Amino acid sequence: MRSDGNLAVMSLRRTALALLVLIGLIAPGDALKCNCTNCEKSGYECETDGACMASTSYIKGQEQHVRICIPRESLIPPGQPIYCLSAEGVLNTHCCYTDYCNSVDLQVPNGVPKHESWPGTPGSWGPVELVAVIAGPVFVFCLLLIVGVFLFQHHQRNYNHRQRLDVEDPSCDHLYLAKDKTLQDLIFDLSTSGSGSGLPLFVQRTVARTIVLQEIIGKGRFGEVWRGKWRGGDVAVKIFSSREERSWFREAEIYQTIMLRHENILGFIAADNKDNGTWTQLWLVSDYHEHGSLFDYLNHYSVTIEGMIKLALSAASGLAHLHMEILGTQGKPGIAHRDLKSKNILVKKNGTCAIADLGLAVRHESITDTIDIAPNQRVGTKRYMAPEVLDETINMKHFDSFKCADIYALGLVYWEIARRCNAGGIHEEYQLPYYDLVPSDPSIEEMRKVVCDQRLRPNVPNWWQSYEALRVMGKIMRECWYANGAARLTALRIKKTLSQLSVQEDVKM
């Protein structure tokens, strides 16, 4: 009688051979010899090209033992051919692939020895069954994951659509803002809030999402400017493209600097990023001024001497406040604009200026003596660049260098204003600075040649000497245009000079 160890080894060997035959790695012998209980004429033996089979069944209380040959064509499908399947409690079947291997004595299924590995257990599965068992759950999991992602995206689209409807409905009420608050009330709150840094973020978001856009009023490299309505009042909405996220963030950050609010700096109201499910819009909401930019205003209108002084003095006042550092707990850092030009100055209804577009501004932290420069790729407008910027000699570590560059640009803006001054019935057509010396879209090399190499400046007509206001404006311009930035006037000095002129000319600001 064989030992249990020998039986286990033989069982493993038979299982391995069976798997190899079933998956086609080896071919069974052409004449596999098997025991056969129904083959009396051939001495209870048979030959086959398939497998030997032994089975024990338990039918009507009696055990019946059968040993036969199974032809190869009956072993399809491979792995668990129908002839080799067992039935729990009724039938135990054993297929094997070596000579006389079906001579084993089988018991009914409940009594199968633990060392027997009979078909139907995972150890005898073929590659198709193994792939099916592994790939099936993976496929179901992936399918559920795809359905889950689809449902999530569908929910997000519906949510964003509802949000957009809420934004476009000006009648919707919000918990954080009283229903009777008007735009004028909001601006008053901004002016008297103490910090001077604008409204809380949740109020900004509330305002931005209850604005109804009316019409487009301008375009630029950053995006578009719209006139919008909020509770019956007009607001300007600067919409940045998603590519200009850094510029949007920087401008909103500068506008919310503590104590920045000033009557001659564009009044900031709110900033918000709005996702409509397809793209992200970056909004910057500010006061609306129907006259538009100083560039547009001067193109359409000439100005009186009084009007010229009001524009020039208010621009100097805004720039002086921007440049000024205010010390204290509620202090304000010094800020330089870096892109001052007539297109970035707005004209208010009362004929004064408000400086706008602070996306390139730099802040000076006096405690650490560091300069906070915006991390974006934009540069200033070439036509208004100071000589030291054009020839790259500007000291980027010295904050006063940036303020001096602003003063140079302010002098060019003053030249644009003064040309349109109607004095004694005489005024000139609007022109950009250096219109007669460089092309409409000059390169830095072309500007450098004119401003640095040839040291040319816009022409100041001799007839301006006949009018005190124009004479003073001409003198200020020349002192703003010095090649040496340190020799230029400061914004505060310009403001004081023009204040004295306004008193002389009896100008009501």
C-alpha positions in Angstrom: 0.0 0.0 0.0 1.4 3.4 -1.0 2.2 6.0 1.7 0.4 9.3 1.9 3.6 11.1 0.7 3.9 9.0 -2.4 0.2 9.6 -3.1 0.6 13.3 -2.8 3.6 13.3 -5.2 1.8 11.2 -7.8 -1.3 13.5 -7.5 0.8 16.6 -8.1 2.5 15.0 -11.1 -0.9 13.9 -12.6 -2.3 17.4 -12.2 0.8 19.0 -13.9 0.6 16.6 -16.8 -3.1 17.2 -17.2 -2.7 21.0 -17.3 0.1 20.8 -19.8 -2.0 18.5 -22.1 -5.1 20.7 -21.7 -3.3 23.9 -22.7 -1.6 22.2 -25.6 2.1 22.5 -24.4 2.5 18.7 -24.8 0.5 16.2 -26.8 -0.8 13.1 -25.2 0.5 9.8 -26.4 -1.2 8.3 -29.4 -2.1 5.2 -27.3 -2.8 6.1 -23.7 -3.6 2.8 -21.8 -6.3 2.9 -19.2 -8.2 0.5 -17.0 -11.7 -0.2 -18.3 -14.5 -1.7 -16.3 -16.7 -2.4 -19.3 -14.0 -3.9 -21.6 -14.1 -7.7 -20.8 -13.0 -8.8 -24.3 -9.8 -6.7 -24.1 -8.8 -7.7 -20.6 -10.4 -4.7 -18.9 -8.1 -2.3 -20.7 -8.6 0.3 -23.4 -6.5 2.7 -25.4 -7.2 6.4 -26.1 -5.7 9.6 -27.5 -7.5 11.6 -24.7 -7.6 10.8 -21.0 -8.2 8.0 -18.5 -11.2 8.5 -16.2 -12.3 7.0 -12.9 -15.5 7.9 -11.2 -17.4 6.9 -8.1 -21.1 7.7 -7.9 -23.5 7.3 -5.0 -26.9 6.4 -6.5 -29.8 5.0 -4.5 -27.7 4.3 -1.5 -25.1 2.3 -3.5 -21.6 3.2 -4.7 -20.8 2.5 -8.3 -17.2 2.5 -9.7 -16.5 3.2 -13.4 -13.2 3.3 -15.2 -13.2 4.2 -18.9 -11.2 5.9 -21.8 -12.3 9.3 -23.0 -11.4 10.2 -26.6 -9.6 13.5 -27.2 -12.5 15.2 -29.0 -14.6 14.8 -25.8 -12.1 16.9 -23.8 -13.5 20.1 -25.3 -13.7 22.7 -23.8 -10.3 22.2 -22.2 -9.9 22.6 -18.4 -13.2 21.1 -17.3 -14.7 18.8 -20.0 -18.2 17.7 -19.2 -17.0 14.1 -18.5 -14.6 15.2 -15.8 -17.0 17.2 -13.7 -18.1 16.1 -10.2 -21.4 16.7 -8.4 -21.3 17.4 -4.7 -22.6 14.5 -2.7 -23.4 12.4 -5.7 -20.4 12.0 -8.0 -16.6 12.1 -7.8 -14.8 12.1 -11.1 -11.1 11.9 -11.8 -9.4 12.4 -15.2 -5.7 11.7 -15.8 -3.2 11.4 -18.6 -0.7 8.6 -17.8 -1.0 4.9 -18.4 -3.4 3.1 -16.0 -3.7 6.3 -13.9 -7.4 5.7 -13.4 -6.8 2.7 -11.1 -7.2 5.0 -8.1 -10.1 4.2 -5.7 -12.3 7.2 -5.3 -14.8 8.0 -2.6 -18.0 9.9 -2.9 -17.3 13.7 -2.8 -17.9 14.2 1.0 -15.1 11.8 1.6 -12.5 12.9 -0.8 -9.0 12.8 0.8 -7.4 16.2 1.3 -4.4 15.4 -0.9 -6.6 14.7 -3.9 -6.9 17.6 -6.3 -9.9 16.8 -8.5 -11.3 18.9 -11.3 -13.5 21.8 -10.3 -10.9 23.3 -7.8 -8.9 26.4 -8.7 -5.7 24.3 -8.9 -6.9 22.6 -12.0 -8.3 25.6 -13.9 -7.0 26.4 -17.4 -5.7 29.8 -18.7 -9.1 30.8 -20.0 -10.8 30.3 -16.7 -8.0 32.1 -14.8 -8.2 35.1 -17.2 -12.0 35.1 -16.8 -11.7 35.0 -13.0 -9.1 37.9 -12.9 -10.4 40.0 -15.7 -14.1 39.8 -14.9 -13.9 41.8 -11.6 -11.4 44.2 -13.1 -13.8 44.9 -16.0 -16.8 45.4 -13.7 -14.7 47.8 -11.4 -13.6 49.9 -14.5 -17.2 50.0 -15.7 -18.4 51.2 -12.3 -15.6 53.8 -12.2 -16.5 55.2 -15.6 -20.2 55.4 -14.7 -19.2 57.1 -11.4 -17.1 59.7 -13.2 -19.8 60.4 -15.8 -22.4 60.9 -13.0 -20.1 63.2 -11.1 -19.4 65.4 -14.2 -23.1 65.5 -15.0 -23.8 66.6 -11.4 -21.1 69.3 -11.7 -22.5 70.6 -15.0 -25.9 70.9 -13.5 -24.5 72.6 -10.4 -22.5 75.1 -12.5 -25.6 75.8 -14.6 -27.6 76.5 -11.5 -24.8 78.8 -10.3 -24.8 80.7 -13.6 -28.5 81.1 -13.4 -28.2 82.5 -9.9 -25.4 84.9 -11.1 -27.5 86.1 -14.1 -30.5 86.8 -11.9 -30.1 90.2 -10.4 -33.2 89.7 -8.2 -31.7 86.9 -6.1 -31.1 87.8 -2.5 -28.1 86.9 -0.4 -27.7 86.4 3.2 -24.5 88.4 3.5 -25.7 91.7 1.9 -28.7 93.7 2.9 -31.3 93.9 0.1 -31.5 97.7 0.3 -27.8 98.2 -0.2 -27.1 100.3 -3.3 -23.8 100.8 -5.2 -23.4 104.2 -3.5 -23.8 102.6 -0.1 -21.3 100.0 -0.9 -18.7 102.5 -2.1 -19.3 104.5 1.1 -18.7 101.4 3.2 -15.5 100.8 1.3 -14.4 104.4 2.0 -15.2 104.2 5.7 -14.4 100.6 6.6 -11.2 101.6 8.4 -8.8 99.2 6.7 -9.1 100.8 3.3 -8.4 97.4 1.7 -11.9 96.7 0.3 -14.8 94.5 1.2 -14.6 91.0 2.7 -14.1 88.3 0.2 -17.6 86.7 0.7 -19.2 90.1 0.0 -17.0 90.6 -3.1 -18.2 87.2 -4.4 -21.8 88.1 -3.7 -21.5 91.3 -5.7 -19.7 89.7 -8.6 -22.2 86.9 -8.9 -25.2 89.2 -9.0 -23.9 91.5 -11.8 -25.7 91.5 -15.1 -23.4 92.3 -18.0 -24.8 95.0 -20.4 -22.3 95.8 -23.1 -18.6 95.5 -24.0 -16.8 98.8 -23.7 -13.2 97.8 -24.3 -10.7 95.1 -25.2 -7.0 94.6 -24.4 -4.3 92.0 -24.3 -5.7 90.7 -20.9 -9.3 90.2 -22.2 -12.4 92.4 -22.2 -14.0 95.2 -20.3 -17.8 95.3 -19.9 -20.4 97.7 -18.4 -22.5 95.8 -15.9 -25.5 96.5 -13.7 -25.6 95.9 -10.0 -28.8 96.9 -8.1 -29.5 99.8 -10.5 -25.9 101.1 -10.6 -23.3 100.8 -13.3 -20.0 99.0 -12.7 -17.0 98.1 -14.9 -16.2 94.4 -15.2 -12.7 93.6 -16.4 -12.8 90.0 -17.6 -9.4 88.3 -17.9 -8.8 85.2 -20.0 -7.6 82.1 -18.1 -4.2 82.6 -19.6 -3.9 85.9 -17.7 -4.6 84.4 -14.3 -1.4 85.9 -12.9 -2.2 89.4 -14.0 -5.8 89.1 -12.6 -4.5 87.8 -9.3 -1.8 90.5 -9.1 -4.1 93.4 -9.9 -6.7 92.2 -7.4 -3.9 91.8 -4.8 -2.6 95.3 -5.4 -6.1 96.9 -5.3 -6.7 95.3 -1.9 -3.6 96.8 -0.4 -4.4 98.5 2.9 -5.1 102.2 2.7 -4.8 102.2 -1.1 -8.3 103.7 -1.7 -8.1 107.3 -3.1 -10.4 109.4 -5.2 -7.8 109.5 -8.0 -7.2 105.8 -8.1 -9.8 103.6 -9.7 -12.2 102.3 -7.1 -12.0 98.6 -6.7 -15.2 96.7 -5.7 -14.7 93.0 -6.1 -12.7 90.1 -7.6 -14.1 86.7 -8.4 -13.2 83.6 -10.5 -16.3 82.2 -12.2 -16.4 78.7 -13.6 -19.3 78.0 -16.0 -18.3 74.4 -16.6 -16.5 75.0 -19.9 -14.0 77.7 -19.1 -13.0 79.9 -16.2 -13.6 83.6 -16.3 -11.6 85.9 -14.0 -13.6 89.0 -13.0 -12.3 92.3 -11.6 -15.2 94.7 -10.7 -14.5 98.4 -10.3 -16.2 101.8 -10.5 -17.7 102.6 -13.9 -16.6 105.9 -15.6 -18.6 106.7 -18.7 -15.9 108.9 -20.3 -13.6 105.9 -20.5 -9.9 106.3 -20.7 -8.0 109.6 -20.9 -6.8 108.4 -24.4 -10.4 108.1 -25.5 -11.4 111.4 -23.9 -8.6 113.4 -25.5 -9.4 111.8 -28.9 -13.0 113.1 -28.7 -12.7 116.4 -26.8 -10.4 119.3 -26.4 -10.0 120.8 -22.9 -10.0 124.2 -21.4 -7.1 125.5 -19.3 -9.2 124.7 -16.2 -10.0 121.2 -17.6 -6.2 120.6 -18.3 -5.3 121.6 -14.8 -8.0 119.3 -13.2 -6.8 116.4 -15.3 -3.1 117.0 -14.6 -3.5 117.7 -10.9 -5.8 114.7 -10.2 -3.4 112.4 -12.1 -0.5 113.7 -10.0 -2.5 113.3 -6.8 -3.3 109.7 -7.6 0.3 108.9 -8.5 1.6 110.7 -5.3 -0.8 108.5 -3.2 0.3 105.4 -5.0 4.0 106.2 -4.5 3.6 107.3 -0.9 4.5 105.0 2.0 2.2 105.4 5.0 3.7 104.1 8.3 1.8 102.6 11.1 -0.4 99.7 12.0 -2.9 100.6 9.2 0.0 101.6 7.0 0.5 101.4 3.2 3.6 100.3 1.3 4.9 102.5 -1.5 3.6 101.3 -4.9 5.0 102.0 -8.4 2.7 101.6 -11.4 5.2 100.6 -14.1 2.7 101.0 -17.0 1.4 104.5 -16.7 -0.1 105.9 -20.0 -3.2 107.7 -21.1 -5.0 104.4 -21.8 -4.5 103.3 -18.2 -6.0 106.5 -16.7 -9.8 107.0 -16.6 -11.7 110.2 -16.7 -14.4 110.7 -14.1 -17.7 112.5 -14.6 -16.3 115.6 -12.8 -13.4 115.9 -15.2 -10.7 114.5 -12.8 -8.6 111.4 -13.4 -8.4 107.9 -11.8 -5.4 105.8 -12.3 -6.2 102.2 -13.3 -4.6 98.9 -14.4 -2.3 98.0 -11.6 -1.4 94.6 -13.0 2.3 95.4 -13.3 2.6 97.4 -10.1 5.4 96.8 -7.6 5.3 97.2 -3.9 8.1 98.3 -1.6 8.3 96.6 1.8 10.3 99.2 3.8 10.8 97.0 6.9 12.8 94.4 4.9 13.7 96.8 2.1 12.5 94.4 -0.5 10.5 95.0 -3.7 7.5 92.8 -4.5 7.6 92.4 -8.3 4.8 90.6 -10.1 5.8 87.2 -11.4 4.4 87.6 -15.0 5.9 88.0 -18.4 4.3 91.3 -19.3 6.4 94.5 -19.7 5.3 98.1 -19.8 4.2 99.9 -23.0 7.4 100.6 -25.1 6.3 104.1 -26.1 6.2 105.2 -22.5 9.3 103.4 -21.2 11.9 105.6 -19.5 15.4 105.8 -20.9 16.8 103.6 -18.1 14.2 100.9 -18.8 14.9 101.0 -22.6 18.7 100.7 -22.1 18.3 98.3 -19.2 20.4 100.4 -16.8 17.5 100.7 -14.2 18.5 99.5 -10.7 15.8 96.9 -10.0 16.8 96.7 -6.4 16.1 100.3 -5.7 12.4 101.2 -5.4 12.9 104.9 -6.2 14.1 103.8 -9.7 10.5 102.5 -10.4 9.0 105.7 -9.2 11.3 107.8 -11.4 10.2 105.7 -14.4 6.5 106.5 -13.6 7.3 110.2 -13.5 8.8 110.0 -17.0 5.6 108.4 -18.3 3.5 111.0 -16.4 5.4 113.8 -18.3 4.4 112.1 -21.6 0.7 112.0 -20.5 0.9 115.7 -19.6 2.1 116.4 -23.1 -0.9 114.5 -24.5 -3.3 116.6 -22.3 -1.6 120.0 -23.0 -1.7 119.5 -26.8 -5.5 119.3 -26.6 -5.8 122.4 -24.4 -7.9 125.1 -26.2 -6.2 128.4 -25.3 -7.2 131.5 -27.3 -9.1 129.3 -29.8 -6.0 127.2 -30.6 -5.6 123.5 -30.0 -3.8 120.7 -31.7 -5.1 117.3 -32.9 -4.6 114.4 -30.6 -1.3 112.5 -31.0 0.6 109.9 -29.1 4.0 110.8 -27.8 6.8 110.4 -30.4 4.2 110.0 -33.1 6.5 111.8 -35.5 9.6 109.9 -34.6 8.7 106.2 -34.4 6.1 103.8 -36.1 2.6 103.2 -34.6 3.9 100.0 -32.9 7.6 100.7 -32.2 10.1 98.2 -31.0 12.3 98.6 -28.0 15.3 99.2 -30.3 13.5 102.0 -32.2 12.5 103.7 -28.9 16.0 103.3 -27.5 17.5 104.9 -30.6 15.2 108.0 -30.3 15.1 108.3 -26.5 18.5 107.2 -25.4 20.9 107.6 -28.3 19.4 110.7 -29.9 18.0 112.0 -26.6 14.9 113.4 -28.3 11.7 114.3 -26.5 8.2 115.3 -27.7 8.1 118.9 -29.1 6.9 121.7 -26.7 5.5 124.5 -28.9 6.8 128.1 -28.3 3.3 129.5 -28.2 2.7 127.7 -24.9 4.8 130.5 -23.3 2.0 132.9 -23.9 -0.2 131.2 -21.3 0.9 130.7 -17.7 -0.8 127.4 -17.3 0.7 125.9 -20.5 4.1 127.4 -19.6 4.0 125.7 -16.2 2.9 122.4 -17.8 5.8 122.6 -20.3 8.3 123.2 -17.5 7.0 120.2 -15.5 7.2 118.0 -18.6 10.9 118.8 -19.2 11.7 118.1 -15.6 9.9 114.8 -15.9 12.0 113.8 -19.0 15.5 114.1 -17.7 17.7 111.2 -18.8 18.9 110.9 -15.2 16.0 109.5 -13.2 17.2 110.9 -9.9 17.0 114.5 -11.4 13.3 114.2 -12.2 10.5 115.7 -10.1 8.6 113.7 -7.6 4.9 113.1 -7.8 4.4 115.1 -4.6 6.4 118.0 -6.0 4.3 118.0 -9.2 1.1 117.9 -7.1 2.2 121.0 -5.1 3.2 122.9 -8.2 -0.2 122.2 -9.9 -2.1 123.0 -6.7 -0.5 126.4 -6.7 -1.4 126.8 -10.4 -5.0 125.8 -9.7 -5.3 128.6 -7.1 -3.8 131.1 -9.5 -6.2 130.1 -12.2 -9.1 129.9 -9.8 -9.8 126.2 -10.7 -12.6 124.5 -8.7 -11.5 120.9 -8.1 
